[in-house]
Amino acid sequence: MIHNITLDQLRVWLASNDPRLALGSALGIALLVGVVVGALIGGLGALPALGLLGALGVATLLLRSDQWGLPLLLILICLLPYAALPLEIGFRPTFIDLALLAVFATSLLRARARERCTFEPSSLGIPILAFLLWNLVTFVAGLAHAALSLTILRRFVEVLLAILLFFVVLYQVHDMGALRRMIVTLITAGGISGALGVLFYVLPEAWTVNILSKLAVFNYPAGPGILRYVEDDPSQPMRAIGTSIDPNALGGLLVIVTAIAVVQLFAARPALPRLWLIPFAGLSALGLLLTFSRGSMVGLVLALTLVGILRYRKILILLAVLAILFLISPPTQVYVTRLWEGLRGEDLATQMRFGEYKDALILISRYPFIGVGFIGAPDIDLYLGVSSLYLLMAEQVGLVGLSLFLLVVVVYFVVTLRALQRAPRDGESEGYILACIAALAGALVSGVFDHFFFNINFIHLVALFWITLGLGVAAAQLVHRTSVD
C-alpha cells in the first residue's frame, strides 16, 4: 500500500502544473537513478552492473504481468542459457533461475487473485506428476550413498521446476494469441541463436574467443578452450557453439527450434510471415549443421519426415532435394564422411559412446528398479553419465522412472494426434500442433544419442523440452474447446 501511495505521489509531482515542482521531481529522480547506477558501476564494473540492472528490470516486468514470463524465459534459454548474476550468495543465481522464480510467482499470484481460474491439467497431468514425484523419491534414495552439495540440490530443484513448467504453460497459454506469441518468440530467439552459431563459426577464431570471453563476468568460460572441434582435435573441423558453448547442446536447442520453424514455413496460416520464417529456419538449420551434432540432425530429418507423412507432403520433396544436394556438394562431404563413420562405428566419438552404453547397462542391471539418483554411483567401478537421454534416465531414476517418462510421451502423441484430426484443415491451430509434434519427435530421436533433455547441468534444455510439451497440449486443448463450442 505504501508502495502504491509513493508511486501515485510521484506521478502527481511529475505531472504538476507547477513547473518548479515538476522539474525538481524529475531532477531528483534522475539524480537518485544516477547515484544508484554509478555506485553499481563503481563497485561491480560497467558490464556486470548493466547486467544486474537489466536483470532487475526484466524481473520487474515479469512480476507485473504473466504474459511476459514464458517468452522471456524462452529468450534466455536460446540466447543466454548459462548467464549468471555477478553476485555470490553461496552460489551465483542464473538469469534462468530468476526467470523461473518470476514465472512461478506470477502464476501463483494470479491464481490466488482468481483473475483466471480455468485450468485444464489434461490427461498428461497425472503421469507427469507421478514422474516428478518419482524423481524426488530417487533423489532422496540416492543420498544414502552420496553426499549432497548445494550445487546439486539447486540443480535438482531446477529440474523439478522445469518439469512443472508444463502446467504453467497450460495455465498461461489459454488462447490462440498467447500460443502464437510463444511460437513467434521461440522461432525468433532460436533463429538468432542459430545466426550467432554461424557468425562465431565464420569469424576468425581469435575474434570469436575475444567476443565470447567478454561474457566471463556472467560466469561464462573464457579463453581459447571455449572453441570446440570434431573429436576435440584442432586439426579437425571446428564446431558451431553460439552462446550455448557446447556444440551438442546447441544442436539440442536447434533441433526443436528448426523443426518448429520449418513446419510453420509450410503451414497455411503461419505465426510469422514467410519472409521472416525463411531466414530464421535457414539460419537455425545451418547452425545445426555446423554443430556436427549427428544425433540432432537425424532427429530433425525424421521429425520433418513424420510431418510430411501426416500432412505437408511438400516437406518430403524439400528433404529429398536437400538430401541430394547434401550428398553431392563438396562442402558437405566432411559431414557425409562423419555420418558414414558414425553408422559403421569407426570414429572415436562413436566408439566412446559404445563404451558408455556398455557401462550404463551394467549400472542399470545392478540398480534396475530405483536407479542411483542424481549425485553419483554407489560402486567404485561405476560412474554416472552416458550420452543417451533414455540410458541416463534409467541410471538416475531406474526403469520405473523411464517407464513413467515413456508413458508421458505416448499420451502426449495420442493427445496431439487426436487434436490434429479434429483441427480445421489449413487452420492456424493445425500448424502449431504439427510444429510441436515435430519438435518433440526431433528431441526424442536425438535423445537416443545425447542426454541434454534430462541432464541437471543443462537446465535450459530440460525446461525447453517441457515447455514444448506444454505448448503441444495447449494447442490440442484449444482445438478441443473450439470443437465443443
GUMAR-221489 format. One record per residue (C-alpha): residue in one letter; residue number from 1; x, y, z. Coordinates in steps of 0.2 Angstrom, whole numbers, padded with zeros to 4 digits. Each point is the difference from the previous one (the first is absolute). Layout:
% residues N
{"A" NUM {X Y Z}}
...
//
This chain:
% residues 485
{"M" 1 {0000 0000 0000}}
{"I" 2 {0014 0012 0005}}
{"H" 3 {0008 -0005 -0017}}
{"N" 4 {-0015 0005 -0010}}
{"I" 5 {-0002 0017 0010}}
{"T" 6 {0018 0004 -0004}}
{"L" 7 {-0002 -0003 -0018}}
{"D" 8 {-0016 0010 -0001}}
{"Q" 9 {0008 0014 0009}}
{"L" 10 {0014 0000 -0012}}
{"R" 11 {-0012 0000 -0015}}
{"V" 12 {-0008 0015 0007}}
{"W" 13 {0016 0010 0003}}
{"L" 14 {0006 -0005 -0018}}
{"A" 15 {-0016 0006 -0008}}
{"S" 16 {-0002 0015 0011}}
{"N" 17 {-0005 0017 -0008}}
{"D" 18 {0013 0008 0011}}
{"P" 19 {0015 -0001 -0012}}
{"R" 20 {0013 0001 0015}}
{"L" 21 {-0008 -0014 0009}}
{"A" 22 {-0001 -0011 -0016}}
{"L" 23 {0018 0005 -0005}}
{"G" 24 {0007 -0003 0018}}
{"S" 25 {-0009 -0017 0001}}
{"A" 26 {0008 -0006 -0017}}
{"L" 27 {0017 0006 0005}}
{"G" 28 {-0001 -0008 0017}}
{"I" 29 {-0005 -0017 -0008}}
{"A" 30 {0014 0002 -0013}}
{"L" 31 {0012 0004 0013}}
{"L" 32 {-0005 -0015 0011}}
{"V" 33 {0001 -0012 -0016}}
{"G" 34 {0017 0007 -0004}}
{"V" 35 {0007 -0003 0018}}
{"V" 36 {-0007 -0018 0000}}
{"V" 37 {0007 -0004 -0018}}
{"G" 38 {0017 0009 0004}}
{"A" 39 {0002 -0010 0016}}
{"L" 40 {-0004 -0016 -0008}}
{"I" 41 {0012 0004 -0015}}
{"G" 42 {0014 0005 0013}}
{"G" 43 {-0002 -0015 0011}}
{"L" 44 {-0003 -0014 -0013}}
{"G" 45 {0006 0007 -0017}}
{"A" 46 {-0010 0007 -0015}}
{"L" 47 {-0005 -0017 -0008}}
{"P" 48 {-0005 -0009 0016}}
{"A" 49 {-0009 0015 0006}}
{"L" 50 {-0010 0002 -0016}}
{"G" 51 {-0004 -0019 0001}}
{"L" 52 {-0006 0002 0017}}
{"L" 53 {-0011 0015 -0004}}
{"G" 54 {-0006 -0009 -0015}}
{"A" 55 {-0005 -0015 0010}}
{"L" 56 {-0009 0010 0013}}
{"G" 57 {-0009 0009 -0014}}
{"V" 58 {-0005 -0017 -0008}}
{"A" 59 {-0005 -0006 0018}}
{"T" 60 {-0011 0015 0002}}
{"L" 61 {-0009 -0003 -0017}}
{"L" 62 {-0002 -0018 0004}}
{"L" 63 {-0008 0003 0017}}
{"R" 64 {-0012 0013 -0007}}
{"S" 65 {-0008 -0011 -0013}}
{"D" 66 {-0001 -0019 -0004}}
{"Q" 67 {0000 0003 -0019}}
{"W" 68 {0019 0004 0000}}
{"G" 69 {0007 -0014 0011}}
{"L" 70 {0000 -0015 -0012}}
{"P" 71 {0006 0010 -0015}}
{"L" 72 {0014 0008 0009}}
{"L" 73 {0005 -0017 0007}}
{"L" 74 {0000 -0007 -0017}}
{"I" 75 {0012 0015 -0006}}
{"L" 76 {0012 -0004 0014}}
{"I" 77 {-0001 -0019 -0004}}
{"C" 78 {0005 0004 -0018}}
{"L" 79 {0012 0014 0002}}
{"L" 80 {0008 0001 0018}}
{"P" 81 {-0003 -0018 0007}}
{"Y" 82 {0015 0001 0013}}
{"A" 83 {0000 0018 0004}}
{"A" 84 {0001 0003 0019}}
{"L" 85 {-0001 0016 0011}}
{"P" 86 {0017 0007 0005}}
{"L" 87 {-0005 -0002 0018}}
{"E" 88 {0005 -0015 0012}}
{"I" 89 {-0013 -0005 0012}}
{"G" 90 {0007 -0017 0004}}
{"F" 91 {-0003 -0003 -0019}}
{"R" 92 {-0002 0011 -0015}}
{"P" 93 {-0018 0001 -0005}}
{"T" 94 {-0003 -0002 -0019}}
{"F" 95 {-0011 0011 -0010}}
{"I" 96 {-0010 -0016 -0004}}
{"D" 97 {-0002 -0002 0019}}
{"L" 98 {-0007 0017 0002}}
{"A" 99 {-0012 -0003 -0015}}
{"L" 100 {-0006 -0016 0007}}
{"L" 101 {-0004 0007 0017}}
{"A" 102 {-0009 0015 -0008}}
{"V" 103 {-0010 -0011 -0011}}
{"F" 104 {-0006 -0011 0014}}
{"A" 105 {-0003 0015 0012}}
{"T" 106 {-0011 0009 -0013}}
{"S" 107 {-0010 -0016 -0004}}
{"L" 108 {-0003 -0003 0019}}
{"L" 109 {-0004 0018 0003}}
{"R" 110 {-0013 0001 -0014}}
{"A" 111 {-0007 -0017 0005}}
{"R" 112 {-0002 0007 0018}}
{"A" 113 {-0008 0016 -0006}}
{"R" 114 {-0012 -0011 -0011}}
{"E" 115 {0003 0011 -0015}}
{"R" 116 {-0001 -0016 -0010}}
{"C" 117 {-0006 -0016 0008}}
{"T" 118 {-0003 -0011 -0015}}
{"F" 119 {0014 -0013 -0001}}
{"E" 120 {0000 -0017 -0009}}
{"P" 121 {0015 -0011 0006}}
{"S" 122 {-0004 -0012 -0015}}
{"S" 123 {0002 -0019 0000}}
{"L" 124 {0018 0003 0002}}
{"G" 125 {-0001 0008 0017}}
{"I" 126 {0000 -0016 0010}}
{"P" 127 {0014 -0009 -0009}}
{"I" 128 {0011 0016 0001}}
{"L" 129 {-0003 0002 0018}}
{"A" 130 {0004 -0018 0003}}
{"F" 131 {0016 0002 -0010}}
{"L" 132 {0004 0015 0010}}
{"L" 133 {-0003 -0008 0017}}
{"W" 134 {0010 -0015 -0005}}
{"N" 135 {0015 0011 -0004}}
{"L" 136 {-0002 0007 0018}}
{"V" 137 {0000 -0018 0007}}
{"T" 138 {0015 -0005 -0010}}
{"F" 139 {0010 0016 0005}}
{"V" 140 {-0003 -0003 0018}}
{"A" 141 {0004 -0019 -0001}}
{"G" 142 {0016 0005 -0009}}
{"L" 143 {0006 0010 0015}}
{"A" 144 {0003 -0017 0009}}
{"H" 145 {0016 -0002 -0010}}
{"A" 146 {0005 0018 -0005}}
{"A" 147 {0003 0016 0009}}
{"L" 148 {-0012 0014 -0004}}
{"S" 149 {0008 0017 -0006}}
{"L" 150 {-0009 0017 -0002}}
{"T" 151 {0003 0000 -0018}}
{"I" 152 {-0008 -0017 -0003}}
{"L" 153 {-0015 0004 0011}}
{"R" 154 {-0002 0017 -0010}}
{"R" 155 {0001 -0009 -0017}}
{"F" 156 {-0012 -0014 0006}}
{"V" 157 {-0013 0013 0005}}
{"E" 158 {0002 0008 -0017}}
{"V" 159 {-0004 -0016 -0008}}
{"L" 160 {-0016 -0002 0010}}
{"L" 161 {-0005 0018 -0004}}
{"A" 162 {0004 -0003 -0019}}
{"I" 163 {-0012 -0015 0000}}
{"L" 164 {-0013 0010 0009}}
{"L" 165 {0001 0013 -0014}}
{"F" 166 {-0012 -0012 -0010}}
{"F" 167 {-0014 0006 0012}}
{"V" 168 {0005 0018 -0001}}
{"V" 169 {-0001 -0001 -0019}}
{"L" 170 {-0017 -0007 0001}}
{"Y" 171 {-0006 0013 0013}}
{"Q" 172 {0007 0015 -0010}}
{"V" 173 {-0002 -0005 -0018}}
{"H" 174 {-0019 0001 0000}}
{"D" 175 {-0004 0007 -0017}}
{"M" 176 {0007 0000 -0018}}
{"G" 177 {0009 0017 0003}}
{"A" 178 {0010 -0006 0014}}
{"L" 179 {0005 -0016 -0009}}
{"R" 180 {0005 0010 -0015}}
{"R" 181 {0010 0011 0011}}
{"M" 182 {0010 -0015 0007}}
{"I" 183 {0003 -0007 -0018}}
{"V" 184 {0006 0017 -0007}}
{"T" 185 {0012 0002 0015}}
{"L" 186 {0007 -0017 -0002}}
{"I" 187 {0003 0001 -0019}}
{"T" 188 {0007 0018 0002}}
{"A" 189 {0012 -0003 0015}}
{"G" 190 {0005 -0017 -0007}}
{"G" 191 {0003 0007 -0017}}
{"I" 192 {0011 0013 0008}}
{"S" 193 {0009 -0014 0010}}
{"G" 194 {0003 -0009 -0017}}
{"A" 195 {0007 0016 -0008}}
{"L" 196 {0012 0003 0015}}
{"G" 197 {0006 -0018 -0002}}
{"V" 198 {0003 0003 -0019}}
{"L" 199 {0008 0017 0004}}
{"F" 200 {0012 -0006 0013}}
{"Y" 201 {0004 -0015 -0012}}
{"V" 202 {0005 0011 -0015}}
{"L" 203 {0009 0014 0010}}
{"P" 204 {0019 -0002 0003}}
{"E" 205 {0002 -0011 0015}}
{"A" 206 {0009 0014 0010}}
{"W" 207 {-0015 0011 -0003}}
{"T" 208 {-0012 -0013 0006}}
{"V" 209 {0010 -0004 0016}}
{"N" 210 {0002 0019 0004}}
{"I" 211 {-0019 0003 -0002}}
{"L" 212 {-0006 -0015 0010}}
{"S" 213 {0013 0003 0013}}
{"K" 214 {-0008 0016 0004}}
{"L" 215 {-0015 -0010 0007}}
{"A" 216 {0012 -0006 0014}}
{"V" 217 {-0007 0012 0012}}
{"F" 218 {-0016 -0009 -0001}}
{"N" 219 {0008 -0017 0004}}
{"Y" 220 {0004 -0005 -0018}}
{"P" 221 {0016 -0009 -0004}}
{"A" 222 {0014 0010 -0008}}
{"G" 223 {0016 -0002 -0010}}
{"P" 224 {0004 -0011 -0015}}
{"G" 225 {-0007 -0016 0009}}
{"I" 226 {-0018 0006 -0004}}
{"L" 227 {0003 -0005 -0018}}
{"R" 228 {-0006 -0017 -0005}}
{"Y" 229 {0006 -0012 -0013}}
{"V" 230 {-0005 -0017 -0007}}
{"E" 231 {0007 -0013 0012}}
{"D" 232 {0008 0014 0010}}
{"D" 233 {0014 0001 -0014}}
{"P" 234 {0004 0017 -0006}}
{"S" 235 {0006 -0008 -0016}}
{"Q" 236 {-0018 -0005 -0003}}
{"P" 237 {-0015 0012 -0005}}
{"M" 238 {-0005 0012 0013}}
{"R" 239 {-0018 -0002 0007}}
{"A" 240 {-0013 0014 0002}}
{"I" 241 {-0003 0005 0018}}
{"G" 242 {-0009 0016 0000}}
{"T" 243 {-0003 0006 0018}}
{"S" 244 {-0005 -0018 0005}}
{"I" 245 {0019 -0004 0001}}
{"D" 246 {-0003 -0019 -0002}}
{"P" 247 {-0003 -0004 -0019}}
{"N" 248 {-0011 -0015 0005}}
{"A" 249 {-0010 0011 0011}}
{"L" 250 {-0002 0013 -0014}}
{"G" 251 {-0006 -0015 -0011}}
{"G" 252 {-0013 -0005 0013}}
{"L" 253 {-0007 0018 0001}}
{"L" 254 {0000 0002 -0019}}
{"V" 255 {-0008 -0017 -0004}}
{"I" 256 {-0016 0006 0009}}
{"V" 257 {0001 0018 -0007}}
{"T" 258 {0004 -0005 -0018}}
{"A" 259 {-0014 -0013 0000}}
{"I" 260 {-0013 0013 0006}}
{"A" 261 {0006 0013 -0013}}
{"V" 262 {0000 -0012 -0015}}
{"V" 263 {-0017 -0007 0004}}
{"Q" 264 {-0007 0018 0002}}
{"L" 265 {0008 0004 -0017}}
{"F" 266 {-0011 -0013 -0008}}
{"A" 267 {-0016 0004 0011}}
{"A" 268 {-0015 0009 -0008}}
{"R" 269 {-0001 0013 0013}}
{"P" 270 {0018 0002 0008}}
{"A" 271 {0003 0010 0016}}
{"L" 272 {0013 0011 -0010}}
{"P" 273 {0000 0006 -0018}}
{"R" 274 {0010 -0012 -0011}}
{"L" 275 {0012 0014 -0004}}
{"W" 276 {0006 -0001 0018}}
{"L" 277 {-0002 -0019 0002}}
{"I" 278 {0012 -0004 -0015}}
{"P" 279 {0015 0008 0008}}
{"F" 280 {-0004 -0006 0018}}
{"A" 281 {-0002 -0018 -0006}}
{"G" 282 {0015 0001 -0012}}
{"L" 283 {0011 0007 0014}}
{"S" 284 {-0006 -0012 0013}}
{"A" 285 {0003 -0015 -0012}}
{"L" 286 {0017 0007 -0006}}
{"G" 287 {0005 0002 0019}}
{"L" 288 {-0005 -0017 0003}}
{"L" 289 {0010 -0007 -0014}}
{"L" 290 {0015 0009 0006}}
{"T" 291 {-0001 -0008 0017}}
{"F" 292 {0005 -0017 -0008}}
{"S" 293 {-0013 -0007 0012}}
{"R" 294 {-0005 -0015 -0010}}
{"G" 295 {-0013 -0006 0013}}
{"S" 296 {-0009 0017 -0001}}
{"M" 297 {0000 0000 -0019}}
{"V" 298 {-0007 -0018 -0001}}
{"G" 299 {-0014 0006 0012}}
{"L" 300 {-0004 0015 -0010}}
{"V" 301 {-0001 -0010 -0017}}
{"L" 302 {-0011 -0014 0008}}
{"A" 303 {-0011 0013 0008}}
{"L" 304 {-0003 0010 -0016}}
{"T" 305 {-0003 -0017 -0009}}
{"L" 306 {-0014 -0004 0013}}
{"V" 307 {-0008 0017 -0004}}
{"G" 308 {0001 -0003 -0018}}
{"I" 309 {-0009 -0017 0002}}
{"L" 310 {-0013 0007 0011}}
{"R" 311 {-0004 0016 -0010}}
{"Y" 312 {0012 0011 -0010}}
{"R" 313 {0006 -0011 -0014}}
{"K" 314 {0011 0015 -0007}}
{"I" 315 {0011 -0003 0015}}
{"L" 316 {0005 -0017 -0007}}
{"I" 317 {0004 0008 -0017}}
{"L" 318 {0011 0013 0009}}
{"L" 319 {0009 -0014 0010}}
{"A" 320 {0003 -0010 -0016}}
{"V" 321 {0008 0015 -0009}}
{"L" 322 {0011 0005 0016}}
{"A" 323 {0005 -0019 0001}}
{"I" 324 {0006 0000 -0018}}
{"L" 325 {0009 0017 0002}}
{"F" 326 {0008 -0006 0017}}
{"L" 327 {0007 -0016 -0008}}
{"I" 328 {0007 0008 -0016}}
{"S" 329 {0006 0017 0007}}
{"P" 330 {0019 0002 0003}}
{"P" 331 {-0002 0010 0016}}
{"T" 332 {-0011 -0013 0008}}
{"Q" 333 {0011 -0015 -0003}}
{"V" 334 {0009 0001 0017}}
{"Y" 335 {-0017 -0001 0008}}
{"V" 336 {-0005 -0015 -0012}}
{"T" 337 {0016 -0009 0006}}
{"R" 338 {-0004 0004 0018}}
{"L" 339 {-0017 -0008 -0002}}
{"W" 340 {0006 -0015 -0009}}
{"E" 341 {0014 -0003 0013}}
{"G" 342 {-0013 0002 0014}}
{"L" 343 {-0012 -0013 -0008}}
{"R" 344 {0015 -0012 -0001}}
{"G" 345 {0006 0004 0017}}
{"E" 346 {0018 0005 -0006}}
{"D" 347 {0003 0017 0007}}
{"L" 348 {0006 0003 0017}}
{"A" 349 {-0016 0009 0007}}
{"T" 350 {-0011 -0014 -0005}}
{"Q" 351 {0012 -0013 0008}}
{"M" 352 {0000 0010 0016}}
{"R" 353 {-0019 0000 0000}}
{"F" 354 {0000 -0019 -0002}}
{"G" 355 {0011 -0001 0015}}
{"E" 356 {-0012 0011 0010}}
{"Y" 357 {-0015 -0010 -0006}}
{"K" 358 {0008 -0016 0006}}
{"D" 359 {0005 0008 0017}}
{"A" 360 {-0018 0007 0002}}
{"L" 361 {-0008 -0016 -0003}}
{"I" 362 {0011 -0008 0014}}
{"L" 363 {-0006 0013 0012}}
{"I" 364 {-0018 -0001 -0005}}
{"S" 365 {0001 -0019 0002}}
{"R" 366 {0006 0002 0018}}
{"Y" 367 {-0012 0013 0005}}
{"P" 368 {-0015 -0003 -0012}}
{"F" 369 {-0015 0005 0011}}
{"I" 370 {0004 0017 0008}}
{"G" 371 {0017 0005 -0009}}
{"V" 372 {0014 0009 0010}}
{"G" 373 {-0007 0018 0001}}
{"F" 374 {0008 0015 -0007}}
{"I" 375 {0016 0002 0010}}
{"G" 376 {0011 -0015 -0004}}
{"A" 377 {0002 -0019 -0001}}
{"P" 378 {0001 -0010 0016}}
{"D" 379 {0013 -0012 -0007}}
{"I" 380 {0018 0005 -0003}}
{"D" 381 {0001 -0009 -0017}}
{"L" 382 {-0015 0010 -0007}}
{"Y" 383 {-0003 0018 -0005}}
{"L" 384 {-0016 0010 -0003}}
{"G" 385 {-0002 0007 -0017}}
{"V" 386 {-0003 -0006 -0018}}
{"S" 387 {-0003 0009 -0017}}
{"S" 388 {-0018 -0006 -0001}}
{"L" 389 {-0016 0008 0008}}
{"Y" 390 {-0008 -0017 0003}}
{"L" 391 {0015 -0009 0007}}
{"L" 392 {0004 0015 0011}}
{"M" 393 {-0018 0000 0006}}
{"A" 394 {0001 -0019 0004}}
{"E" 395 {0016 0003 0010}}
{"Q" 396 {-0007 0014 0010}}
{"V" 397 {-0018 -0004 0003}}
{"G" 398 {0000 -0019 -0005}}
{"L" 399 {-0011 -0009 -0012}}
{"V" 400 {-0016 0006 0010}}
{"G" 401 {0004 0018 -0003}}
{"L" 402 {0005 -0004 -0019}}
{"S" 403 {-0017 -0009 -0002}}
{"L" 404 {-0009 0015 0008}}
{"F" 405 {0009 0012 -0012}}
{"L" 406 {-0005 -0011 -0015}}
{"L" 407 {-0018 0000 0006}}
{"V" 408 {0000 0019 -0001}}
{"V" 409 {0007 -0001 -0017}}
{"V" 410 {-0012 -0012 -0007}}
{"V" 411 {-0015 0009 0008}}
{"Y" 412 {0007 0017 -0007}}
{"F" 413 {0000 -0007 -0018}}
{"V" 414 {-0018 -0008 0002}}
{"V" 415 {-0006 0017 0006}}
{"T" 416 {0008 0010 -0013}}
{"L" 417 {-0004 -0012 -0015}}
{"R" 418 {-0018 -0001 0005}}
{"A" 419 {-0001 0019 0001}}
{"L" 420 {0008 0001 -0017}}
{"Q" 421 {-0014 -0011 -0007}}
{"R" 422 {-0013 0012 0007}}
{"A" 423 {0010 0016 -0005}}
{"P" 424 {-0007 0010 -0015}}
{"R" 425 {0010 -0004 -0015}}
{"D" 426 {0011 0014 -0005}}
{"G" 427 {-0004 0009 0016}}
{"E" 428 {0012 0009 0012}}
{"S" 429 {-0001 -0013 0014}}
{"E" 430 {0005 -0014 -0013}}
{"G" 431 {0017 0008 -0003}}
{"Y" 432 {0003 0002 0019}}
{"I" 433 {-0005 -0018 0004}}
{"L" 434 {0011 -0007 -0014}}
{"A" 435 {0015 0011 0005}}
{"C" 436 {-0001 -0006 0018}}
{"I" 437 {-0001 -0018 -0006}}
{"A" 438 {0015 0002 -0010}}
{"A" 439 {0010 0009 0013}}
{"L" 440 {-0004 -0014 0013}}
{"A" 441 {0004 -0014 -0013}}
{"G" 442 {0016 0009 -0004}}
{"A" 443 {0005 0002 0018}}
{"L" 444 {-0004 -0018 0004}}
{"V" 445 {0009 -0008 -0015}}
{"S" 446 {0016 0011 0004}}
{"G" 447 {-0002 -0006 0018}}
{"V" 448 {0006 -0017 -0006}}
{"F" 449 {0017 0007 -0003}}
{"D" 450 {0001 0015 0013}}
{"H" 451 {-0006 0003 0018}}
{"F" 452 {-0004 0019 0001}}
{"F" 453 {-0018 -0001 0002}}
{"F" 454 {0002 -0009 0017}}
{"N" 455 {0016 0006 0006}}
{"I" 456 {0001 0011 0016}}
{"N" 457 {0015 0010 -0007}}
{"F" 458 {-0010 0006 -0015}}
{"I" 459 {-0016 0006 0008}}
{"H" 460 {-0004 0011 -0014}}
{"L" 461 {-0003 -0014 -0012}}
{"V" 462 {-0010 -0010 0013}}
{"A" 463 {-0011 0015 0002}}
{"L" 464 {-0002 0002 -0019}}
{"F" 465 {-0005 -0018 -0002}}
{"W" 466 {-0014 0002 0013}}
{"I" 467 {-0006 0017 -0007}}
{"T" 468 {-0001 -0008 -0017}}
{"L" 469 {-0010 -0014 0007}}
{"G" 470 {-0012 0012 0008}}
{"L" 471 {-0002 0010 -0016}}
{"G" 472 {-0005 -0015 -0009}}
{"V" 473 {-0013 -0005 0013}}
{"A" 474 {-0006 0018 0001}}
{"A" 475 {-0003 0001 -0019}}
{"A" 476 {-0009 -0017 0001}}
{"Q" 477 {-0011 0008 0014}}
{"L" 478 {-0004 0015 -0010}}
{"V" 479 {-0006 -0011 -0014}}
{"H" 480 {-0011 -0010 0012}}
{"R" 481 {-0008 0015 0007}}
{"T" 482 {-0003 0007 -0018}}
{"S" 483 {-0008 -0016 -0005}}
{"V" 484 {-0011 -0001 0015}}
{"D" 485 {-0006 0018 -0001}}
//
